[in-house]
Amino acid sequence: MSFTFGIGKVTRGNSTYKDKPTGSTLPLYYKDKPSSSSSSSSRFHPASPSSKRKKNIVMLLKGFIYSMLLYGVYYWATHLGGSYFFNLPGGGQAKWQHAQNEVRQAMLDSWHTYEKYGWGYDVYHPIKQQGENMGPKPLGWMIVDSLDTLMIMDCNEEVDRAKKWIRDDLDYNFDYNVNTFETTIRMLGGLLSGFALSKDDVYLDKAVQLANSLGGAYESPSGIPYLSVNLKTGDGIKNHVDGGASSTAEAATVQLEMKYLAKLTGEVLWWNMAEKVMQVLEANKPRDGLAPIYVSPDTGHFRGKLIRLGSRGDSYYEYLLKQYLQTNKQEPVYWDMYRESVDGVKKHLVRQSEPSGLTFIGELEQGIGGKFSPKMDHLVCFYGGLLALGATDGLPLEEARKLKTWNADRESDFKLGEELTYTCYKMYHDVSPTGLSPEIVVFNEDSTNKKDFTIKPLDRHNLQRPETVESLFILYRLTGDKKYREMGYEIFQNFMKYTKIVNDEGDVSFSSIGDVTSLGANGTPKFKDNTESFWWAETLKYLYLLFDDENKIPLTDFVFNTEAHPLPKFNTNEHLKTGWRRKIDENKEPQMMDPKVAIDKNHPPEAQPVDKSAEQEAKEALEENPELGKEEDKKEKKKKLDEMIDVLS
């Protein structure tokens, strides 16, 4: 059985940059042939047998030499990476096909080892060669999270075994508290993408079951989901620390999954739960679009002042753009919020290091106006690809630049995305001796220091995170520039060299490592004895797609959730549409909810049209209130309109 998913041969998106044969081939060596008119001497004085043998031997030698030369050129171009030959038809393409096959083989080798020693378990320890579950029963942490990677790589037998386990052994109806966010992005996202790529109801049925179990997390006074939820009872559970607050990123990174599930099933409740979260967060009016990393599920208000694009903040910004793209740009409220946040990042968080001028994104521990910290998580490396995606809407760069929507902001965003991604590559390339990035670096802003960044002892570990190769993948798809593939292949080779484990029986695994800056006496790092599910679900998937020439999973047709699960874009309808507008801000263009919608604080309104401009809505509001239009005093008119908008908001 072969999985094609209807996407394997799609070329829209980056086909401009695909290596294509030109029809010309390298010259062939032809044997000498007699001419049509022979001289009299050749007719009456034929060559002797010995001279014929000599001539044949010379010809054979020449042919052999030419063949060896051609083979040498081919081998050097495809295996040793001769940059000149990347520009010849077939040469570069063969190299990257080989690289893609290497990634696939790494996936299969390590997956088969997991099947052998840890099948079905949520956690796998490759050195101990054993697995364990997080609770009394498995959640599918490894199998569900990796399912679509196996599908995309056409690992059909492995997909069949995974499907059987999901169908027969996975059941979410048991007494256990799970993290709402992690379970949504990994398990719900994995099941939904599995359905999207296969159209197999086994995955959709399990997704519905899981979503029903997660629903209680959203039953907070504000609509902000609780940190955890009990799968059996559906009871939401507050965070036991941080004053019971949920993280902003976690609360705002469930929307793609819930909205796609609502689209598939027609169940508006899931859509409304996810939309309500965004409405509450926006009502806080974070300054310049930069949100603190904690929010209270009781009040819906932000807690603390810490602003960062790393842990607890990252995917809030990611899903602003991706919600807009998921619905084919039919929910412009999210583009407004995204655009505002990008401007805020540029204004408050972007700096350059000394001495090399590497662009990085820092943190504001006391909020805007407070002291700037040059600390940057590897998690922030998703942002380079996000900026490039936001600038182009997933179209090839040169195609996007020809559109009327292209402007100075988009050009600036794309440039910043490229610069940031290069910095993230340097976080690998400049680290000795492994060439692997640590979890966190601190960038240098002192011109007297010679290193662009330092690594604190507690931040030296590497969990095989995907964010840098994610951005490399997106930038290659959008530009076709092979430098992004070269960077990605260098990173992949270092993963292979320093995180690969082979046991006595030849079984291959990969593990996180404890310190990227040192090796043991035997030349190997200190292993953490853990394989993260995102190594399969994200890192290897993005590397495979980085080296892909068939444009699998086109960026014009899919959005990847924050766990790299591809979900198809879709159109909204009268039931599934944004039912709220940004609250009025005197410094911004006013937006408001459709006046015909009845407001019920306990039940968010169902979707309303969003394609009207604010000016048009204001005009219609005046037409529906003729008494207001008769006012001669413009200030009084504006005052009454503002009152209307305030009520409607």
N, C-alpha and C positions, 0 to 999 in steps of 0.2 A: 504493500500500500504506500503510495507516495503522497505526502502533504504538499500541496501547492498553494492553498489558501487564496488563490486568485490574485496573488501579489508578486509571485516570483519573477514574472517577466515585465512588470511595470517599469517603464523607463522615464516617466514624467518626473521632473524634479531636478536631477543632476545629469541627465543624459548628455548635455552639452560637453561634459567633462569626461565622459566615458572613453577609455582607450578603444579606438576603432582601427581595423586594418585599412590601409589605403589602397590595396590592390596591387601595389608594387612589392616585389620580393627580391631577396638578395640574388646576385647573378649566379647562374649555374655554370659549371665547367663542361664544355662540350668537346668531344673528341674531334680531331681533325678529320675532315671528309674530303674525298677527291673532288676536284672541280669537274664541271660538265665537259670541258674540253681538255683532253689529255695531250701532252706533247708527244712527238714521235719517239723521243728517247724513252719515255715511260712505257710506250707500247712495245718497243723492240728490246729494251734492257730492263726487265723486271728486277725489283730488289731481291737480294739474296735472303734465304731463310734466317741467317744470323742477324742481318740488319733489321728484319721485321721483329725478331724477338727483342732486340735491344730497344726498338721504338716502343713496343708494347710495355716493356718493363718501365721505361721512362714515363709513359703515359699513366701507368698504374701508380707509380711513385708520386707523380704530380697530383693525381686524384686523391691519394691518401693524405698528402700534405694539405691540400685545400680543405678536405673534410675535417682534418684535425683543427685547422685554423678556425673554420666555421663553428665547430663544437666549442673551441676555446672561447670564442667571442660570445656565444650563447650562454655558456656556463658563467662567465664573468659577469655578464649583464644581468642574469636572473638570480644568481646565488651570491655574488660578491658585491652587488649593489653599485655597479659602475653608473655614475650619475648621467653620463652622456647617453647611455643606452636606455635611460628612462624615457627618452624622447623618440626612440625608434618604435615603429609599430610592433606590438606584441611583447617587447622586452619588459617594460614596466608592468604591464598587465599580468604577465606570467609570474613576476616577483610577488605581486600582491595577492594573486590567487594562491600562491604557495603559502604566504603569510596567513591568509584566511583559513587554509587547511590546517595549519599549525594550531591556530586558535581552536578550531573544531576538535582536533585531536586531543588537545589539552582538556577540553570540556568532556569528551567521551572517556578519556583515561581516568580522570578523577571521578566522574559520575559512576563509572562501573565499579570503582573502589568503594564508593558510598553504597552502591547497591549490594555489594558483597558483605560489608561490615556494619552498615548503619541504616539499612533500608527502612524508611518510614519514620525514623526518629527526627526530632526537631533540631537537635544539636549534634554535630559530628566532630569527634576528636581524632584527627588523622594519625597521630603518633600512637595513641592508645588503641587505635583501630576499633572504636566503639562509639555508639550513639546514646543519646538520652532524650527524654521528652521534657518539656517545660512544665507540664502539669500531669495529671493522671492519665491522660490520653493524648495522642498526637494531634497537632494542629495543621500538619502538612507544611511546616515552615520551610523545609528543603524542597520537597517535591512540587508543591503548588507554586512556590516562588520561581522555580527553575523551568516550569512547564513550557512557557512560550519560547524560552531560549532553545530548548530541544526542538520545538516546532520550527523555529526560524532556521536552525541549522540542519533541518531535514533528517533528524535522528528518529526515524519512524518507529523502530522497534522499542526504543527507550520511551517514546511518547505512549505507545500502546501499554507498556508496563505501568507507567505513571497514571494513565487514565484508569486502568483496572484498580489500582490502589485507591485512587480518589473516589471511584464509584463504590467500591466494596468496603473500604476500611475507614474512610474519613467521615466523621460525624461530629458536628459542632454542638450538639445538645448534651453538654456535660458541665458539671459544677466547677468552673474555673474562671478566675479573673484575668482578662487579657487587656493589653494596652490598645486603646481604641484606634489610635493613629497607625501603629505598626501593623495591626491586624488588617486594617483597611487597605493600606498601600501594598502590603505583601500578599495577603491571602485573598481578599476581595478583588484587588487589582489583578492578581495572577489568574484567578478563575475567570474573570471577565475578559482578559486578553486571550486566554485559552479558547473561550467561546468565540471571540471575534475572529480568530485565525482559523478555527476549525468548524464553527457553526454546530458544535456538538452539545446537545442539551444537558449532558452530564455535568458540564462545567457551570452552565447557567443555573441549573437546579441547586447545586451546592452554593452558588453565589447568593441566591435568594434566601436559602436557609441561614447563611452566615449574616446577611444584612438584617434579617429579622432578629437575630441574636444581639446584634450591635445597636439596635434602635434605641434601647433604654439609655444609652450614653448621652443622648441629645435631650433628655427630659430634665434639664436643669432650669432654674428660674429664668435665665437669660437666653437659653438656646445654645450657648457655648457648650460643646460636649465635655463631659467629665473625662479625666485622664484614662480611666479604666471602666470596664463593664463586665458583669458576670454573664457568661454565655448561656447559662441555664435559666437564671431568674430574670435576666435583662436589667438588673439594677445597675445604675451608674455609680461609680465610686470616685470620690475626690482624690486628688493628689495628697499623699501623706506628708509632704513637705511643701515648702514655698507657699505657705498659707492656703493650701488647697487649690492653688491656681493651676490651670492648664497651660501648656506652652502654646504660644501664638502660632508657631509653625504647625504644630500637631492639630490644633483646632481648625486651621485654614487649609489643611491638606487632606481633605476627604471628599472634596467636591467633584473632582473628575470621575471618581469611581461611583459615587451615589447618583450623579447626573446620568451617566451612561446606563446604569442599572435601571433608572427611571425611564429612560428612552426605550430600553429593551422590553420592559414589562408594562409600561404605561402607568406605573404606580407613582402618582404625584407626590405622595408623602415623602419619599426619599429625596426628591428634588427640593422640596420645601425645607426639609431639615438642613440640607447643605447650604441653601440660599440664605436661610435665617442667620447662620454663622457669619456670613460675609456682611450682612446688613448690620449686625451688632458691632462687628469690628470697625466698619467704616464710620459708624456713629460716634466713635471715639475721636474722630478727626485727628489722627496722628500727624504731627507737624512734618511738613514736607514729605508725607507719605511713608515715613520711617516709624515702624511700630515697635514698642518695647516687646521683649520676648516672653512676657507672661500676661495672662488675661484671666480674670475671675469668672468661673461659670455661674456664680451667684448673681453678680452685678453686671457682667458683661464689660466691665472696665479694665483697662490695662493696669498691671501692677508693676511697680518698679520703673526704672528709667533705662536699663541696659538695652542698647540697640546694637545688633550685629546681624550679619548675613550668614553666620556660622550656625552652630547647633541651637535649636529652639527658635530660630528666626528664619532660616534659609528658605524653606519651601512655601512660606507665606507669600513671598515675592514671586516664586516660581509659578504658583497656581493663579496669581492675578493674570498673567499673560496666557497661561494655558487654558483657563476657562474661556477666555475670549476666543482663542483659536479653536477650541473643541467644538463650539457651536457656530463654526464658520463665520466668526466675527459678527455675530448677531446680538451680542451682549456688550455693547460699547462701554457700559459702566466699568467693566473690568479693564478695558484698555485705558480709561481715564485714571484708574487707580494705579495701574502699572506704570503709566507714563509719569505720573506724579512721583512715584517711588524711585524711578530711574533718575529723575532730576535731583531728588533728594540724596541719592547715593553719590552722584557726581559732585554735589555741593559739599557734602559733609564727610564722606567716607573714603574717597579716592585719594591716594598719595603715590609718590614715587620714592623708591629706595635709593640709598647711596651705597656704592658709587655708580652703579650701572643704570640707574633710572628705571628699575622694574616697577610696573604699575601694580599696586595692590590695594586691597580694601580692608580698612581697619575697623575698630569698634569704638563705641561711645559708651563708656561704663556709667556715666551720669547723664546720659541723654544729650540732645543737641545743646551746644553751648558748654558742655563739660569737657574734661580732658580727653584727648584722642589717644587711643591705644593702637600701636602698629602690629598687633597680634592678628593672624589670619589662619583660620582652620582650613584644612584640605577640603572640607565640605563646601567652602565658598567657591571652589573651582567650577561648580556648576554654572556660575553666573556669566562666565564668558560665552558659553554656548547659548544661554538664555538671551543675552543681549543680541547676539547674532540672529537668533530665531525671531526675536521681536522686531528687529529692523527689517527683515525680509519676509516675514509671515511664512517662512519655510520655502520660499522660491529661491532659485539660484541667484546669487548676488547681482550678476550683470542683468538678469531679467528684472529683478526688483528695482534696480536703479532706473529703469526706463519707465516705471509707473508714475502716475501723477502724484501718488501718495508719498513718493520718496522726497525727503527733505533733509535739512542740515542735522536735525535731531537724529534721524535714522542713520545717517552717515557717521555721526559722532558715536552713536551706540555701537555700531558695528566695529569701529576702530577700537573702542574701549574693550569690546569683547575679544578681539584679536590680541590686544596687549595683555589683558588679564590671563588669557589662556597660555600665552608664551611664559608669563611669570609662573604659572602652575607647572608647566613643563620644566622650568628651571628648578623648581622645588624637587624634582626628581634628578635631573641631570647634574646639578651641582652638589649633590649629597654623596659623599664617599663613605664607605667603599661600595655600597650596594646599588646606587643610582635609583633608589626608591624614596618616595616622599615620606616625611614624618607626618604625624597627625596634625601638628600645629607648628607654625614657624612665627618668629618675631622679626619683622623687617627693621632694617637699620635706617635711621634718618640722620645719623651723625656723619658729616663729611670726612671726619678724621679716621673713621673705621673703614677697613678694607673689604669686609664681607657684607653682602646684601641682606643676609638674614642669619639668625642664630636659632638653635634648637634647644629648648630646655630639656633636662633629663627625663621628666615625666611625659614628654610629648614625642619621644623618639620612635614609638611603635608605628607599624604600618598594618592596617587591616585589609589591604587590597581593595581600597575604596575605588568607586567608579567615576568620580566627578571630573577628573582631568580628561580621561579618555572619552567621556561623554561629550565634553566641549570639543575635543579634537574631531570626533565623529561628525558633530553638527557643522563645524567649520569646514571640514573637507567636503561634506555634501553640498554646502552652499557656495564654495569657491572652486573646488576641484584642484586645489593647491596641494601637491604631493608632500610638501613639508609636514603637513599634519599627519599624514600616514607614516612618515619617517620618524616623527616624534613618538607616535603611538607604538610603532614596532620596537623602538628602543626600550620603551617602558615595558612592553610585553616580554621582551627578551630578559630583562632584569627580573621580572616576576618569575619567569621560567628558571632562571639561574639561582635565585635566592629564596623563593617560597615553595619550591617543588620538593616533595618528599617521596622517596621510593623505598618500599619495604623489601625484606629479603626475598619475597616472592615476585618482585617486580611490579607490585601494585602502586599506582601513582596517585598522590594526593597533593593538595596545596594548603598551606597554613599561613595565618597571620604571623608576623615576627615582632619581637620585642624591642629591637634597637636597629635602626637603619644605618647607624654610624659606626658599627663595629661588627667584626666577625670573630668567631672562635678560632682556636688553633688549627682546626681542620678546614677552615675556610667557609664554614657555614654559620648563619646567624642563630640567635636564640629563638626558637619557635615558641609560639603561644599555644600550640596544639589546639587550634580551632579553625574550622573552615566556615566563614560567614556565608550565609545564603546569598548575599548580594554579589559574592565572587562569581557565582554562576548566573544569577538573575540579571546583573547589571554589567560588571566589569568585562567578563568574557563576551557578553552579548554586544556591548558597544564596540569592543575590539573587532569582533567578527563583522559587524556592519561597517566599521571604518574601512576594512579591506574588501568590502563587497562592491562588485561592479554591475550588479543587476538592479540596483535601487530598491532592494527589499525594504518594506515599511517606509514608503515615501513620506517625507516631512510635510508634503502638501495634503496628505490624506489622513495622517495619524498624528496624535499627540502621545508622548510617552509620559506616564505618570512618574512620580518622583522615585519609584522603584524600578523604572525602565520597562514597565509593562505597557505596550502600545495599545491604545484605544482609538477606534475610528472617530473621525470628525462627523458631526451630524447637524441637521437643521433643527431649529426650535419649532414649536407649534403653539397653538393657542393655549395649551395646558402647561407646557414645559417652556417657560420663559421667565426672565427676571421679573419679579413682582415688586421691586422696590427701586427707588432712585436715591442718589446721594443726597444727604441732607444739605440744605442751603448753607452756603458759606459766602459771606459778603465779598470775599476776595476772589470768588470763582463764579463761573457761569451757572445760574440756578438750574436745578433739575428737580422734578417732583413726580409723585405718583399720579397715575391716571385718576382724575376726580370721580370717576364712576365707580371706583373700587371701594367697597365697604371695609373699614379698618377694624380688625379684630386682633387685639394684642395677644391673645392666647393661640391664635392660628394664623400663621403668616399668609398673606393673600396669594392666590394663585397667579400664574404668570400674566403679565400685561405687555402691551406693545412697547417696544423700546426704540423704534426707528425714527421717532419724531424728534426734531431738534427742540431744545429748551425754548427757543424763541417762538416756535410754532405752538408749543403747549401753552405758553403764556398768552399768546394771541387768542387761542381757543378759549382760555379761561376768561378773558375779557369779553369775548363774544357771548359766553354763557351767563355773564353777569352785566347786562346792559346798564344797570344803574351805575356801576363802576365806570363805564365808558362815558357817561354823561358828565362826570366830574370835570370841571375846568382846571382845577389845580393839579398840575402834574405830580407834585409831591404827595398830595393826598391819594392820587391814583396809585402811585408806587407803594405807599404805605399799606393800602388795603390789599393790593396784590401780594405783598410780602406776608401779610397776615394770613391770606389764603394758603400760600405756599407752606407757611409754618404749620398750619393745621394739617395739611395734607401730608407733610413729612413726618 
